[in-house]
Amino acid sequence: MDLNQPILMDNRNLRQDVPDTNAFFAQTLQEMERLPREGNLVTDPRIVTQVPCPVCGDAGGDQLFVRAGFLIVQCPTCSHVYVKNRANEDYLLGLYAASQSEQAYRRIRASDFHKRYWRAMHTKYLDYFKSLGCANRNVFDVGCGAGNFLDTCHETTDFDLYGLDFCEDSFDFITSVIGRDNYYFKQRIEDIDFGAKRFGLISLWGVLEHIVDPKSMLARCAEIVADDGRIILLVPNLFSRAFKILGITTPTIYPRGHLHYYTQGSMKHLCDNAGLVIEHVCQELPVIDLMHPFIRYDDALIQDILAKDEGYYHVYVLRKG
Ligand SMILES: [Zn+2]
């Protein structure tokens, strides 16, 4: 398999095929617009906290833009892009457990289109992991959401599966796939005693951009991954072609929940801190559905986007240093 070749699927009719997509973005925007603001920013300490760079600790930060009351800055030291007035952890965990928009999001992920798309992508990276021949066959999906990745692992491998999430809607499904004992439900990875258990593969699909303290989460993953194991993580790429075309309306700019946009510089900083090295940086989703009215879709465009590192997602494959 070629990790550098992204999964391509025709998504131009996504909004007709998956009507919850529009509902989700409208709902999240509405929920953010309802928050009280002062000088165009959400400042209420019950909702947000002003933070230094979560990757390197630099107190500064150059303003990129404000979206729905949240200030997005770039760290002058490590290049990390993050939300300066970030939502508090208790507030966020409540959101993931129960808010309407998160429920709409899980319905989107349960749609046929997304199931096919994510299954193809998950399989690609799972095949890579299988090709390594790692002896440890424990797979731990951190932030397993609706359970799509664990379901794919369950159907296509005989690996031992573990998951962690806070989501109440998908509890029954996930425990039916991996069993109650293997599900770390509503637990923080830093607080779990894993004993001698180690994992051959730890996956964080669209998780690290939501986490208040990614430094401590990745360091914990490094402690519990097997010596020859891998960590796979997918995060949005702010500086994508989609952002160049759609600007502030790019769906990934969802600052209540997306607290971070990793650059390759800030990801390296995090990995150095955790004793991990970046083995591969891959790109996925070069073209999102909303771009179609503004592009001529052809292979040359895809190749240009990839050459300029402007895919919508980055997938990092990490191993111990
Ligand atoms: Zn920094």
Boltz pocket constraint, residues with backbone or C-beta under 6 A from the ligand:
constraints:
  - pocket:
      binder: B
      contacts: [[A, 53], [A, 54], [A, 55], [A, 56], [A, 57], [A, 58], [A, 75], [A, 76], [A, 77], [A, 78], [A, 79], [A, 80]]
      max_distance: 6.0
